[in-house]
């Protein structure tokens, strides 16, 4: 047993070093340096070389203990060839119970080593044979399409900013589009007179893909019936996490590392696109005139569809309060509550927007405008998810990593005296 114990401590020490390097890079929000990449590769190679030897030692010890009658056999999910993931009910996350079953089988194979699940995944094209040969501690395994597409769909449902913006597929890390900033000029001319030429003024809009990532640990001790539930939980949480960060960057981004270097509406909208509620410093003090100032100031084009963007607390304490005070309500209307409309325009709730009811002097209250005509969101690719059993080896847990690449460009900002197609209301 001493040889096995010594080897186990050596493997754990190497894994601890990998975790320290990964944690340092994550804390500094950067990729590995060349030296760190080389070190991590070397450590993973050594772990991959040593782990089969350690497993063989443990198997030999268990075998001798079983012969002696002192071993209690515990049936675990990852050790059973006869394991079968079951879906007892319709999924609340996936489009069908079959899709949930496929996701559960994928996790059972890649996270828990179920050979029954591996054969199912191979036969259904969820993983390739190459992914199941040997012990791939370094590369992990890419998720099947059904799981990735579900995360993408949920992200689009959860995220306000992605839903409301114009999404541009990016074929490379950098994408450039032209934008007209000066239109052609028309002139009245006499018959046979020369027409004065004019030119459009163009500028370039650049989208540069930023990487957004999340990493979590999943216990290796899950019961077999919990695998599908775990797949649903992870899928929902990854999608929600990405959508939340997109909303924060799009609405509030200040170009800092907190927002991936993205500048959002609150930072970029010019003075001409700002309405100040003079002397009114909280949601409870806002008046109809303040909101009318937004409607009157925003630039509108044919086909534009402006909306209000505000937090639930902001809506209830300003817009809903004003609607209730307007009168004309009966018991039936009060029982149903107000629809999310204000002054003839839809109200979109985003909980990343300010919710404080006090101490808001000089800060953002809400936005009004058409994001589809003023904002581009570049999407470099879909969501990429990988699983890896090595990172949290010492914790007897499995790593699940998800990444996506995107960018946001607020291209209609207004200027010092003229509003664009989106305006913001700030407290006085």
N, C-alpha and C positions, 0 to 999 in steps of 0.2 A: 504493500500500500504506500510505502514511503516514496518509491519511484513515481507513482501516479501523483502523489501529493506535490512532490517537487516540480514535476512537469506542469501541473495545474497552476502552481504559483508563478512559474515562468511565463505561461500563456497569459495569465491575468496581468502580469507586469507589462507585457508587450501591449495588451489591449488598453491598459490604463494610459500608456504613452500615446497610443492612437487617439484616445478620447481627449487627452490634454491638448494635442495638436489641433484636433477638430474644434474643440471648445474655444481655444484661443482665436482661431480663424473666424469662428462664428461671432465671438464677442467683438472682434474688430471689423466685422461685416466685409470680409474679403475672401478670396480664394487662397488655396495653398500656395506658398512660395515654392520655387523649384526644389529647394533643399527639403522643405516639409513634404512635398509630393514624393521625393525620393525616399525619405525616411518612412513615410506611411506605407509605400509600396514594399519596402524591405521588411517592415514589421508584419504586414499582412502575408507576405510570402513565407515568413518563418512560422506564423500562426497556422497557415494552411498546411505546412509541412509537419508541424508538431501535433496538431489536433488529432489526426487519425491514429497516431501512436498512443496518445493519451486515451482515446476512445477504446483502443484495443486493450490497454491495461485495465481499464475499468470493466470492460466486458469480461475479461479473464477473472477478475476479482469477483464479479457477480456470479459467474458460472460456478466457481468453487464454493461460494457461499450458498448457492442454491443446492448443490450436491450435499452440502453439510446440513441442509435443512434450516439454515438461519436467515435465508433471504425471503422477504415478503415481496411478491410480485405485484407491482402497481401498473395497471393498464393506463397508459397515457396516450393522448391524441397523436403525438408525433412518433410513437413507437408502434402503432398498430397498422398492419396491412389491411385490416378489415374495416377500417374507419370509413364512415359515410356521412357526409354533411347532409342534414335534413332541413328542409324549409317547410315549417308547419303552417305558415300564413302568408298572405300577400305582403309584399314589401312596401314600406312607407317611403322608401328612398329610390329604389330601382323601378324601372318601368314595368317589370314583371317579376313573378316569383322565380322564373327560369334565370333571369339576369342576376337576381340575388343569389341563386344557387351557384351560378358560374363564378361569381365573385368570392363566395364562401369557399368553393373548391380551390380557387386560385390561392387564397390565403392559407388554406389547409396544406397545400402542396409546398408553397414557397416559404412560408413562415414556420410550419410545424413538421415538415418532412414526411407527410403522409404519402406513402407510395401508392395507395389506392387513389388518392386525389391527384397525384402526378399522372397516373394513367388516364384518368378522366380528362385532365387538362390537355394532355397530349392528343387524345382522340378527338377533342372538341376544338383544337387549334388555339387554346388559351396560352400555352407555353410551348416552346420548342424542345426537342430532345436534348439539344445542347445545354439547355438550362438545368437539366436534371442529372447530367453526367458529372460525377465528382462532387466536390464540396466547394462551391464558388463563394468564398468569403469576401472577395473584393468587389465583384461587379454587381451583385444583387440580381434582381430580375425585373424586367419591365412589366407593367400591368397590362391585362388584356383590354381590348377596345371597349368592351361593355362597361368596365370600371372607369376608364378615362372619360368616356362620353357622358357618363352619369355625373361625374364631378364637374365637367364643363357645363352641363345643363343646370345643375344646382347652383353653380357660381353665378350664372346669368339670372337665375331667379332671385337669389339673395342680394345681389349687387345692384344698387340703385344707379350708380354712375355708369356702369357698363350697359344697363338697359336703356339709359336715356341718351347716351352719346352715339356718335357715328363710329362704328368699329371698322377698322381698316386692317385686313390681313397683311402681314409683313412677310415678304419672301426672303429677307435678309435681316441682319441685325440693325441696319440703318435703312430707313425708307424716306424718300424725299418726294413731296408733292407740290405742284405749283398752286398759288392762290392769287386771284385777281384782287388787287387793292385799289386800282384806279380804272374806271370804266372808259369806254370810248365816248367821244364827244360828238354830238350831232349839231349841224349848222343849217340855217335857212339860206338857200342860194337862189340867185336869179337864173333864168334860163340861159344855158350855154356858159354859165360862169364856172370857174374852177372851184372844186370842193376842197376845203381845207382838210388835210389828213390828220388823223389822231391815232394814238396808240394806247393799248391797255397797259397798265402798270402791274407787273407781277412780282410776287415774292415767293420764297420757298418755305414750305413747312416741313420740318424734319422730325421724324420719330426714331428714337434710339432705344432698342429693347433693353429693359432692366429685368434682372432676375429676382423673383420673389420665391422664397423657399420656406418650408416648414419641416421639422424633424420631430418624431415622437417615438416613444418606446411602447411596445405592446407585450404584455406578459406571455410567456411561453406555457403557462399553466392553465390556459383556458380549457373548459370542457368542450367536447365536440359540438354540442348543440348551440354553443355561444359563438361559433365562428361566423355565421351569417350575421348575427346581431353586431358583432365586432366590425365586420365589413361595412355594414350600414352606418355604424357610428363613425368610423374613420372617413368614409366617403362624404358624409354630411359635414363633418368638422373641417376637413380640408377645404371643401368648397366654401363654407362660411368664412373661414379664416382668410382665404384669398379675396373674397368679395369685400370683406370688411376693410382690408388694407387698400384695395382699389378705391373704395369710397373715401377713405381718409385722404389718400393722395390727391384724388380728383377735386374734392371740395376744399381741403385744408392745406395741401402740400406747400411747404415753404422752401423747397430745393435742398433741404437737409437730408442727411443719411436716414433719418427716421422715416422719410417718405421715399427712399430710393433715389433721391436727387430730383424728384418730380415737383414742379410748381403747379399748384391748383388754382381754382377760381378765386379764393379769398386773397391770394397773393398777387395774381396777375391782373385782375380787373382794374382798369385805370380809374382815375378820379372822375372822369366823365360817366363811368358806369357805376357810380356809387351814389346812393340816396341816404342822407343822414336824417334820422328822426330827432330833430333838434329838441333838446330838453326832455326827451323821453328815453329813459335809461334801462328799462326792463320790458319784457314781453307784456306784462300787465298794464303798461302805460301806453303802448302803441295805439294809434288811432286809425280810422279809415283813411284819413288824409295821407298817412305815412305809406300805406300800401298803394293808394292811388298814385302817389309820386313814383312808385316803381313802374306801374302800368303805363303811366304817361311818359316815362323817360326811355323805356326800352325801345330799341330799333326793331321794327318788324318788317318782314318781307312777305310777299305773296306765298302762302303755303306754310308759313311759320306757325308753330303750335306752342306758345309759351306756357310754362307751368310754374307753380310755386314749389320750392324745395326748402323744407323746414323740419325741425325735430318734432316729435309727438308732444313734448312739453311746451315747445314754442307754439305749435298749432292750438293746443287746448287753451293756453293762457292769452292768446292774442286773437287769432282768427275766429276760433269757436266762441270765445267770449264776446266778440263783436257781433257775431251772427245771433247769439242768444239775446243780446241786448237790443237787437233791431226790432224785436216784437213779432207778432203774427204767428206765434207758435201755439199749438194746441197740445193736449195730452198725448195724442198719437204721434205727433212729430217729435215731441220731447222723448217719448219712449224709444223711438227708432234711432234718435240721434242724428246729427248733421252728416251729410255726405261730405266726402273730401273734395269740396269745391269751394272756391272763394272768389268773389267778384267775377264769376263766369269762367274761371280758369281752374284746371285740376290742381290738387295739392298732393305732392309726393313726399312721403315721410322718409327721412334718413336720420338714423340715430347717431351718426357721427357728427351731425350739426349741433350747435350749442343748445344745451338743455337747462343751463343755470337760470334761475328766476331772480337772482340778486347778483350784485357785483359785476354787472355786464356793461358798464359805461364804456363807450367807444369801441365795443366789440361787434362782431358779426351777429345779425339776427337771422337772415334768410336770404335766398336767392330767388330771382324771377327771370325767366327767359326760356329759350329753346336750346337745350344742350346739343341736339343733333345738328344744328346749324352753326354752333360755335365751338364744338369740341371734337377732336379726333382721338380715339383710343386705338393705338396700334397693338395688334395681337400677333406675336412672332410665331407661336405654335400653341398647341393645346396644353393641357396639364400633363406633366410627366411624373409618374410615381414609381419608386423602386423600393424593394424590401431587401434587408441585409441582416444576417444573423450574427455578424461579428462585432459591431460597434458596442452593443450592450451585453456582450457575452458574460461578463462578470456579474451582471444583475439578473441573469437568466431571462433576458428579455430580447425582443426582436425590434430592429429599427425600421421605421417606415418614413421615407422621405418623399416629399412632393415639391415640384418646382413648376413655375410658369414664367414666361417672359412677355413683357408688355411695356407700353409707354403711353403717356397722355400729353396732348398738346392743346392748350387753350389758344386758339388762333383768332377768336373774335373778342378782343378785350376792350374796345373803345380807345379813346385817348384822353388828354387832359380836360377837354371840354365837351366831347361827344360820346354818347353811350353806344355800346355795341348791342348785340342781340341778347346779352345776359347782363343783368344788373344785380347788385347786392344792396341789401338794406342793413345799415349799421345803427346801433344805438347812439344817441347824442351824449 
